[in-house]
Amino acid sequence: MESFIRIYKVDKKLCDELIKYHKSNVEYKAPGETGHGIDKNYKDSIDVRFYNQSTNKTILKFFNTLSVCVVKYLNEFKIEFPVNTDIVNLIQWYPKGGGFKVFHSESQSLESSHRRLVYMLYLNNVANGGTEFKYQKITTEAIKGNLVIWPAEFTHLHKGVISKTKEKYIATGWFQMDNRTVKNYA
């Protein structure tokens, strides 16, 4: 059965630059939140937000790389609707023993219902620290430079594989249908 989970390769230097961006950022850094607010039983992370309109060279380079990968994904599955990244994207740091600890999907509330695809870029290597997909019975490995794209729906419940010995960095966000180019037939 098709999993609709794909992995693309990203330059490891860009991963280092994104980690540096996370470490040096003060303005957009905060404890990670879920639909349950800040609760380390669900998600234990420090998140740095970055935005579509950023002029930071590292973020622009990342968006260019991400665009190439999502076009490959859309072409492979013959997805014809255009997509764009959600307004807010995240670089997340998980301490040893931290992570997103419960199965969840990326489109499970009214606020997130516009999400169609998810992306996640592993920014460092973490043995036994990847992502487990419940129904696909797949665990992706946390390998620096691996960019994973998958559907945002309930069919792709997933959670982090928690490392007790290593911290983990990821960049993550969502693609939504670009409503500016969708015709209204109502």
C-alpha positions as CSV (number, residue, x, y, z in Angstrom):
1,M,0.0,0.0,0.0
2,E,1.3,3.5,-0.9
3,S,2.4,5.5,2.2
4,F,2.5,9.0,0.5
5,I,5.5,9.7,2.6
6,R,8.5,10.9,0.7
7,I,12.1,11.8,1.7
8,Y,14.2,14.3,-0.2
9,K,17.8,15.4,0.4
10,V,18.8,18.9,1.5
11,D,22.3,20.4,1.8
12,K,23.7,19.7,5.3
13,K,25.2,23.2,5.4
14,L,21.7,24.6,5.2
15,C,20.8,22.4,8.2
16,D,23.7,23.9,10.2
17,E,22.6,27.5,9.2
18,L,19.0,26.7,10.4
19,I,20.3,25.5,13.8
20,K,22.4,28.6,14.1
21,Y,19.3,30.7,13.3
22,H,17.4,28.9,16.1
23,K,20.2,29.4,18.6
24,S,20.6,33.1,17.8
25,N,16.9,34.0,17.6
26,V,15.4,35.7,20.6
27,E,12.4,37.5,19.1
28,Y,10.4,34.5,17.9
29,K,11.6,31.8,20.4
30,A,9.1,30.3,22.9
31,P,8.2,26.9,24.5
32,G,6.4,24.6,22.0
33,E,2.6,24.6,22.0
34,T,0.0,22.2,20.8
35,G,-3.8,22.3,20.8
36,H,-3.4,21.7,24.6
37,G,-1.3,24.8,25.0
38,I,2.1,24.4,26.6
39,D,2.2,20.9,28.0
40,K,5.5,19.0,28.2
41,N,3.5,15.7,28.4
42,Y,2.5,16.3,24.8
43,K,5.3,18.3,23.4
44,D,8.6,19.3,25.0
45,S,10.4,21.8,22.7
46,I,11.7,25.3,22.2
47,D,10.3,26.6,18.9
48,V,11.5,29.5,16.8
49,R,8.9,30.8,14.3
50,F,9.9,32.0,10.9
51,Y,7.6,33.6,8.4
52,N,6.9,33.5,4.6
53,Q,7.8,37.2,4.3
54,S,11.2,36.8,6.0
55,T,14.1,38.5,4.3
56,N,16.7,36.5,6.2
57,K,19.1,34.8,3.7
58,T,19.1,31.4,5.4
59,I,15.3,31.4,5.5
60,L,15.1,32.4,1.8
61,K,17.5,29.7,0.9
62,F,15.5,27.2,2.8
63,F,12.2,28.2,1.1
64,N,13.9,27.9,-2.3
65,T,15.0,24.4,-1.5
66,L,11.6,23.5,0.0
67,S,9.9,24.7,-3.2
68,V,11.9,22.3,-5.3
69,C,11.1,19.4,-3.1
70,V,7.3,20.1,-2.9
71,V,7.1,20.4,-6.7
72,K,8.7,17.0,-7.0
73,Y,6.1,15.6,-4.5
74,L,3.2,17.3,-6.3
75,N,4.4,16.0,-9.7
76,E,4.9,12.5,-8.5
77,F,1.3,12.2,-7.2
78,K,-0.2,14.3,-10.0
79,I,-1.5,16.9,-7.5
80,E,-2.8,19.7,-9.6
81,F,-3.8,22.3,-7.0
82,P,-1.1,24.8,-6.2
83,V,0.2,25.1,-2.7
84,N,2.0,27.6,-0.6
85,T,3.6,27.4,2.9
86,D,1.4,28.3,5.9
87,I,2.2,31.7,7.3
88,V,4.1,30.4,10.3
89,N,6.9,27.8,10.1
90,L,9.0,26.4,12.9
91,I,12.5,25.4,13.8
92,Q,12.2,23.2,16.9
93,W,14.8,22.1,19.4
94,Y,14.0,19.0,21.5
95,P,16.1,18.4,24.6
96,K,17.2,14.9,25.6
97,G,13.9,13.2,26.5
98,G,11.9,15.9,24.7
99,G,9.8,15.6,21.6
100,F,6.3,15.5,20.3
101,K,5.2,12.5,22.5
102,V,1.7,11.7,21.3
103,F,0.2,10.6,18.0
104,H,-1.4,13.5,16.2
105,S,-2.1,14.7,12.7
106,E,-1.5,18.2,11.3
107,S,-5.1,18.9,10.4
108,Q,-7.2,17.9,13.4
109,S,-8.8,21.1,14.4
110,L,-10.8,23.9,12.7
111,E,-7.7,26.2,13.0
112,S,-5.5,23.7,11.2
113,S,-8.1,22.3,8.7
114,H,-6.5,24.3,5.8
115,R,-3.3,22.2,5.9
116,R,-2.9,19.7,3.1
117,L,0.8,18.6,3.4
118,V,3.4,18.6,6.1
119,Y,7.2,19.0,5.8
120,M,9.8,18.2,8.3
121,L,13.6,18.6,7.8
122,Y,15.9,16.8,10.2
123,L,18.7,19.2,11.1
124,N,20.9,16.8,12.9
125,N,21.5,13.0,13.2
126,V,19.8,11.3,16.1
127,A,20.0,7.6,16.3
128,N,16.7,6.2,17.4
129,G,15.2,9.7,17.3
130,G,13.0,9.8,14.1
131,T,9.3,10.0,13.5
132,E,6.8,7.1,13.9
133,F,3.8,6.9,11.5
134,K,1.1,4.8,13.2
135,Y,-1.0,3.5,10.4
136,Q,1.8,3.3,7.8
137,K,3.9,1.3,10.3
138,I,6.9,3.4,9.1
139,T,9.5,5.1,11.2
140,T,11.7,7.7,9.4
141,E,15.2,8.1,10.8
142,A,16.5,11.4,12.0
143,I,19.2,11.8,9.5
144,K,20.6,15.3,8.9
145,G,19.4,16.7,5.6
146,N,16.4,14.4,5.2
147,L,13.3,16.4,4.3
148,V,10.1,14.4,4.7
149,I,6.8,15.4,3.1
150,W,3.4,13.7,3.8
151,P,-0.3,14.3,3.9
152,A,-1.6,16.4,6.8
153,E,-4.7,14.3,7.4
154,F,-5.8,11.9,10.1
155,T,-4.5,9.0,8.0
156,H,-1.0,10.0,8.9
157,L,-1.0,10.1,12.7
158,H,2.6,10.4,13.8
159,K,4.8,11.1,16.8
160,G,8.4,11.7,17.6
161,V,10.7,8.9,18.6
162,I,12.1,10.2,21.8
163,S,15.9,10.1,22.4
164,K,17.0,9.9,26.0
165,T,20.6,10.6,25.0
166,K,20.6,13.2,22.2
167,E,18.9,16.5,21.5
168,K,17.1,16.9,18.1
169,Y,16.6,19.9,15.8
170,I,13.9,20.0,13.0
171,A,12.4,22.6,10.7
172,T,8.7,22.0,10.1
173,G,5.6,23.5,8.7
174,W,2.7,23.0,6.4
175,F,1.5,23.5,2.9
176,Q,-2.0,24.8,2.2
177,M,-3.9,25.1,-1.0
178,D,-3.2,28.4,-2.6
179,N,-6.7,29.9,-2.5
180,R,-5.7,32.8,-4.6
181,T,-5.6,30.6,-7.7
182,V,-8.6,28.4,-6.9
183,K,-11.7,29.2,-8.9
184,N,-14.9,29.7,-6.9
185,Y,-17.7,27.8,-8.5
186,A,-20.4,28.8,-6.0
